[in-house]
């Protein structure tokens, strides 16, 4: 198990380029299964979760060719469905939550799919009902074998229909879309997720020959087609990494330029950080964060304490609430963090409290942060990363703290952030990787 040793209190300076979006990459890579023709994907992040999915696709029979460090060519003309019955598939697919999205394209193209209960971050309940209910409405039959924890789904023919999703699940919507693009007739999906990741997937499918309208809204209309061809696709920059870098700059009082951000796809992310008092300058498609000694949390118009809560898109993404929470610990003022979606995601705050942060964990979904205004620095401690986003939040806290901190279980961070120690050290950070 690897660890990070961090010497805190160092200011950073320079430019950094965000990696390709992890959450988009997992959808796009699963989508290559829907066509036998070559598909070229650019800006693929070099992170554990994505690399595991590429390995899984290769094991399934996808011909994978690495073109550059971040570009791949995929050709899925000879898929080995028998591999789905092996222990190797069960082991690899169950270790990766993103693998759930292979179901939609396999069902559309081959009429059957199976999947072990997927893993992923331990951040609370993450039900899969939306995936399978949506696919059942298209005509698929579904069975869950509790003895071996396998989901089995099949359909002799998928037929378009109207459906109202019970939740705007991003991966659930992706799976239903991937099946519906080759169903007979028209499918209407209401309460669809409309995150940029989903918009990118729909746009890629349209270039392959799909007929999807309403992209960017929560009402998608899909006219089924018989065949999808190849295409070329570029993954967006990772909005979660961009938000992480904004928070890091504020916490450490650093001057950082984040390059090539696709600001038009960031939604409320910049404005939420601005409400925390962080100054941002938009220079073309770059975000410049000037050096700030202090930043002050805004209040609501009536003077009441600001609440930052996660919402379905275009609301604020839940993946950045951990970052907002840690950034607020050194702001001037108070804020209520309301994590509505997952009941275990705030449990890392005990480590911040040990570092000296003033946080009241109200219940599993809410925490009140009383900002220290940088009057009292956090102190370095030894801790462990519980999940991807909490891990980076703790890394940011450690980089702003006095003294030395150690973060264990950094494989969690590596699952979502590409060479994060090397890239931050290039800006002046003092992070050592210990194996």
N, C-alpha and C positions, 0 to 999 in steps of 0.2 A: 504494500500500500504506500503510495507516494504522499508527500506533504509539501506545503509551501512554508518557507521561513521568510518573514517580511520584516524589514526595518522601516518603521513608520516615520512620519513627519517630514517626508521629502516632497518637494514641489516638482511637478512635471512640466514639461514644455515641448511643444512640437505638434506634428500632424499624425493622425492615425486613420487608417481606412477600415471601415467595418467589414466583417466577413459576410458571406452570403447568408441569407435568412435560414436558420435551422428549421423552423416550423414549415416554411414553404418547401424546403428541400425534401423533407420527408414525404410530402404529398406528391411533388413532381416526380420523385424517383419511383414511387409506387405506380404512378400513371404510365410509366414506360411499358408496363405489362400489357397494356390494352391494344398495342399495335405490334405487328411483326416487323415493321419497317424501322430503320435507324432513327434514333432521336439523340440529338446532341444537347447537353446541358452545360451551361457556363456558370461561373461564380458559385461552384459547389463548395461549401465549407469543409475544411479538413478537421472534423470533430468526431468523437467516438461514436455517437449515435448514427451519424450519417455514414461513416465508414462501415459500421456493422450492417446497415441496411444494404449498402452496395455489395457487401460480401454475401448477404442472404440472397439478393437477386442473382448474383453469379452462381450460387449453389442451385438455384431454381432453373438454371439454364440460360439466363440472360448473358449474351456476349458483351462483356464490359471492356472498353478500351479507354485507357487514360491518355488524353490528348496533351494536356498541360497539367500544372499542379492543381488547377481548379476547374478544368473542363473534361467531360467524359462523353463517350459515345456508347449508347446502349442499343442492342438489337435483340428483340425478344421473339424471334421466329421459332425457336425450338424450346418451349417451356416443358420441363419435366414435372408433371403434376404428381407423379409417384413420390417425389421428394417430400411432399407435404405429409406423407405417412411415416416419415422417418423420425427417429429420436433426435437426430441432428437438427432437423427443422424445428421440432418442438423446443429444443434447448435455445436455439438462436432467436426464434421469433418471440418466445415468451420473455426474453431479456430486453426487448425493445418495444415500447408502446407504439411507436410510429408504424410498426409493421402491420397494424390492424388495417391500414389502408390498402393492403394488397387484395382485400376481399372484393371490393367493387370492380376493379378491372378484370380479375379472374372470373368473377360471376358473369360479367358482360361478354367476355370473349369465349369462355369455355363452359359456362353454365354451372359451374360448381367451384367452391372454395372451402377451405377450412383454416382454422386459426386457433392456436392455444391462447389461453388467457394471458394478455400482454402485461408486461411489467411497467417500468417507468418510475418517475419520482413518487415518493411516499408523501403526498401532500393532502391526502384525504380521499374520499370516495370519488371514483371516476367511472361512472356507469357507461355502458355501451348500448343501452336500450335504443337510443336514437338511430344508431347504425342499422340494427337488425329489424326494427319496426319499419323503417323506411324501405329497406330491401324487401321485406315481406309484402308491403303495399305494391311493389312492382311485380309481385307474383312469385317471389322466392319462398321456399320452405326452409325453416330454421330449426336447428336442434342443438341443445347444449348438453354435452356429456359430462356430468359432474365427476365421474370416476377418473377421467383423464384430463379434465378441464379444457376440452376442445369444443370450439364453436364450429358446427358444420352447416353449410348453407348451399342450396342448389336450386336450379330453375330450368325447366325445359324451354321456357320462353319468358322473357321479361316484357311486360306491357306497361306503357305509360299510364299515368293516373294523376289525380290531384292529391297532394298530401300537405298536411300542416304539421311540421315537425314539433315534437313536444319540448325541445330546447334547441337554441341556435348553436348547436355543436359544430365546431369547425371541422374536425375530422369526420364527424357523422355526416355533415353536409357533403364533404368531399367524397366519401364512400358512395352515397346515394347518387351524386352527380356522375361519378365514374361508371356506375351501373346504368343510369338512365340514358346516357348519351347513345347507347346501342339498344335501348328498348324499343319495342314497336309502338309507334304513335307518339303522342305528346305527353310530357310530364310537367306538372306545375308543382314547384316546391315553395311553400310559404313558410315564413319564419326561418329562412335559410341564413346561415352565417354569411357575412359579407366582408370579412377581413381581407386585407390585401393579399394574403396567401391564397385565399379561395378565388379572388379575382384573377390572380396570376394563373392558377390551375385552369379556370374556365377559358381564359384567353388562349392558353396553350392548346387546349382541346379544340377550340374553334379553328385554330391554325391547322390542326390535324384533320379537320373535316367535320367536326361536331357543329351543332346548331343550337347554341345557348344564347338566350337574350335575358336582359335584366341584370347583367353583371355589375356588381357594386351595390345592388339593392338586396333586400331580404325576400324578394319575389323572383324566382328564376323560372323561366320557361325553356323547356328542352324538347326539341323535335328529334326523335331517334333516327340514327343512320345505321347502315349495315356495316360500314368499314371505316376505320381511322388510319391515316397514313403517318409518316414521320414528320419531324419538325426540328427546329432549333429554338432553344429557350434560354434566357438569362435570368437567374434568380435575383430577387431584390436584395439590397443590403439589409442586414438584420436590425430591425427597429429596437429589439431588446438590448442589443449591444450598444446601439447609439444612445439609448437612454442610460445605460450603465456608464458610458463614458462621460455623459453630461453630469451625472451624479458624482462620479469620481473627481472630475475637475473642481466641482464646488467644494467637496469635502476636503480636498488637499490644497485648496487655494491655488490651483494651477491654471496655466494658460494653454488651452488645447484647441486645435482645429480638427474637427471630424469631417473627413472628405467624402464626397459622393454619397450623400445621405438619402437621396430621393425624398426630399422634404414633403413633396406632394402626397406621399403615401404614409406619413407619420401620424396623421390624425391629431388627437389631442395631446400627444406626448410632449411636444415643446411647450405648450401653454401650461400644462400641469407643473412642469419644472420651473417655469417662470413664476407661477403662483407661490412656489417655495422661495422665491426671491433670487433665483439664479438668472444672471444676465446672459442672453443669447443674441448673437448677431448672425443673420442669414446672409451669406456671401455666395450668391449663385445657388449651387446645390450643396454648399458646405455650411457647417455650423461652427462658429467661432465662440468659444467660451473664454471671456477675459479673466484674468486673475482677480479674485475677490477675497478680501479679508473676512467679510461677513456677508450673510444673506438672511433676509427676514421673511418669514412666512406671512402670506396675505391672510386676510379674514374675509368672510362673506360681507356683503354690502351692509347688513345690519350690525356688523361688528362681532358676530358670533364666530366661534372657532371653525376654521376650515376643515372640511371632511374630504378626503380623497378615497374614492371607492372604485372598484372595478365594475365594468359594464360590458355588455356585448358591443361589438364594433358597430358604429364608430365611437363608442365610449372608450374609456381608458382601459388598456389591456391589463389583465391580472398578473401577467408575467413581470410587470415593472413595479408592483406594489412593494415588494421586498426592497427594491432599490430606493423608492421614495421614502420608505420608513427609515432606512439607515441614514439617508441624506438629511432627514428632518432632525436627527439627533444632535446635529451641530448647527442647525439654523437658530435664529432668534424667533421665539414664538412657539405655539403649540399647534398640533394637527391631530385629527382622528383618522386613523387608517382603517378602512372597512373592507376586508377581504370576504366578499360574498360567496365566491364560488367554491373555495376549498377550505375545509375546517382544520387542516393541519399545517397550513403554509406559514403561519405566524409563530410557530413554536420555536423558531430559532432566536427569538428576542431575548431568551435567557442569557445567551452568549453576549449580546450587546449590553445587557444589564451588568454582567460581570465585568465588562470593559468600562463601565461607569456611565452608560447612557441612562437617561431618565425616561422610562417607558412603563406604562401600566397596561398589562394584558387584561383587557376587560372580560373577554371570553374567547373561544376559538376563532372568532371572525373579526374581532375589533381590538385595536391597540391605540392608546393615547400616547403621543410622544411629546414630551416637554423639552424643547430645544435648549441646548446649552450655550448657543450663540458663540461657540468657540472660546468661551471664557474658561472652560474646563476641558482639557483634551481627554479623549479616550485613552485607555492604557492597554498595552499589548498583553495578550493572554494566549494560552494554548486552547484550541477548540477543534471541532470536526464539522465538515460540511455535510448538511443533511440532504440537500438537493441542489440542482443547478443554480437557481436564482438566489437562494439563501447563501450558497457558497460564494458567489460573486459579491453579494452584499457584505459578507464577512470580510472578504478580501479588501473591499473599499474601506470598510471600517478600520482594518489593520493598517492600511496605507496612510490613514490619517492619524493613527494613534501614536502615542509616545512609546518608544522602546520597541522590543521585538515581540512579534506574534508568530504562532505556528498554527497552520490550518491543515488538519489531517483529512484523509478521504477525498483528496482533490480530484480523483477520477470523476466525481460528480461534476466538478467545474469543467473538466476536459470534455465531458459529454456535450457541452453546449457552447464552449468558448475556445476558439482556435488559437493555440500557442499564446495564451493570454499573458503568461509571465514574460516571454521573449518580447512581445509587442509593447508591453508596458515598460519593461526595462529599457527599451530603446528611447522612451520619453524621459527616463531618469529615475524610474522606480528601482527599489532594492528588494527584489524577489528572488529567492533561491529555491530551486526544486530539489527536494531530498527524496531519494529512492530507498 
